[in-house]
């Protein structure tokens, strides 16, 4: 099975699993094509985020689908295969103003009570947060305007 087909299968399973559980804060299915954007790789691996998955959660935080692929651990036994390490899918909830994130789903499995983490210690998470927050600035601006109007009204 090719990696693209495997990724599509995993993504479909993630969406189905979340829909079956009826999870409120986990984005359900995303309509439209997946648009992966890669952030600069580090020694830990590679990471992408999907611009088509940007949504606001019920508590007003930004959510995004991301994919992480750790760097392959090179060993003499693995050298002939040259296979990339398998990647994992995350639904990240982002607090753009405080540069915090939490993984609310990993490979389609929800992470209840996921803890907020500072992105500053992880270059991949920091770049993913900054890029996704910048891409969603209109979405976040509209949300904060609605919040101010509700407070004033």
N, C-alpha and C positions, 0 to 999 in steps of 0.2 A: 504494500500500500504506500503510495507516495505521501510525502509529508504534507502536501497541500490538502489531499483527501482526508488524511488523518486529522488535520487541524479543523477542517470543515465538520467532520464527524464529532469531534470533541466540542466544538462550539454549539452544534445542534443539540447535543446531549446536555450541555450546560443550560441552555435555554429551556429545554423540555423539563429538566429536573427542577429548575426554579419555578416554572409555571405550575408543575404538579404540586409543589409545596405551597404555592400562593404567597410567596414572600413579598411583603410590601416594599421593603427598602432595596431589594435586589432588582435591578432593571430586568424586565421580562425579555421578550424577543425584540431585536432591533430590526426595523424595516430598512431596506436599502442595502447597498453593498458595504462590505467592510473596507475601510480605508486606513491601512496600517501606516504609521509614521514612526520611523526608528529614531531613537535618541542616540547620542554618541556612546559607543561600546566602552566598557571598562574591563579590567582584569577579571571581574566577577562574571561578566557575560554581556548579553545583548537584550534590549528591551524595546518594545513597540507599544504604541497606544492607538486606539481606533477612533478617529474623529467623528465617525458616524454614530458612535455609541454615547456621546456626551449627553447627559441628562441631569436633571436636578432630582435629588432624593426627596422623600417626604419632609425631611427636616431642613431642606433648602441647601444641602451640600451638593457639590458636583460629583457625579459618578462617571467612570470611564472603564471600558474594557481594555486590559493591557495583556501583553504576552511577554514572558521572560524566558530566555534561553541561557542557561549557565554555560560558561566556557567548558569545553570538553577537557576532562582530566587526561592528559596524554600519558600513555604508558606503552611499553613495547608490544604488549598483547593487543592493544587497540589500534596501533598504528596502521595496519593493513586495511582496516575497515573505513577509516576516515569519515565515520558517521558523526553528524552533529549531535550534541546532547539534546534530549527531548525538551520541548518547551512546555511551560505551564501557563494557563489562562487565569487571570485575576480580574475581578470587578473591584476597582479601587474607589473608595469614597474620599474626596479631597476637600480640605479646608484651605482654600486658596489664600485667604488673608493671613493665616497663621503658619502656612507651609507645613501642614500636617496631613497625614494620610492614614487610612486603614484599609486592609483587604477584607471586604465583606463577603467575598466568595473566592474560592480557589478551586480551579478545575471543576466548576459547577457545584461544589459543595459549599453551602453557606457557613460562614464563620460568625456564629452568634456571639455577641458581646466582644467583638474585635476591638482591640485597644488602639487609640490614636498614637501615631509615632511621628517624630520629627523627621522630615525628609532630609534634613541637612547632613546626616551621617551616611547617606547612601546616594551616590552620584546618579545612578539610574533612576531612582525614585524622585530625586530632586528635579532632574531634567523632564521626566514624565509629568510631574505635577506642574512645573512652570509652563511647559508646552500646552498641556490640556487646559490649564486655567487661562492662558492667553487666547487659545482658540475659542474658549467659551465665554469670553469677556462680555459679549452681547447678551448671552443667556443669563449670566450672573448679574449683569447690570439691570436687566428687566426684572429679575427676581427681587433685587434690593429696592428698586423703585416701587414695586407692589407692596413690599413690606413697609416702606415709609408711608405710602398712601394709606394703608390699613391702620397704621399707628396714628396718623393725623386725623383719620376719618372717624 
